[in-house]
C-alpha cells in the first residue's frame, strides 16, 4: 500500500487522533500536558488538529523493537570510552571516524531515543573540541 500523498497536509481533530492511536481521553490529556503528543496544528483561533504525517512520525518514534532493552552499565562504559577517544582525537576527521566505527555498536546497545541522545552528546563534544 502506497502512502497517501495528502498525509502531509491532512489534519484530523483531537478526538479522532486520540481514537486513531487507541488512547483514552485521560491518557491523551496526560501525554499532552507532558508535551508528549504529536505536534499540534492550529487550524483557527479556536480549533486545533493533528496532521496524519505527524501522528505517524510520533508512533514510529515510540516503536520498540523486540531486541530493544534498557542500556546496561557495560553499555555506558563503552560510551564513556568512546567519548574519551573522541576528546583525545587529533583531528575532526579522526573523531568522526571513531564515531562512524562505533555506530553499529551504538545501534545494538541503545534504543533509538537513547541513541539519538548519546549521538547528540558526541556532537556537542565535537563542537567544543573542533569548533
Secondary structure, 3 states (H helix, E strand, C coil): CCCCCCCCCCEECHHHHHHHCCCCHHHHHHHHHCCCCCCCEEEECCEEEEEHHHHHHHHHHCCCCCCCCCCCHHHHHHHHHHHHHHHHCCCHHHHHHHHHHHHHHHHHHCCHHHHHHHHHHHHHHHHHHHC
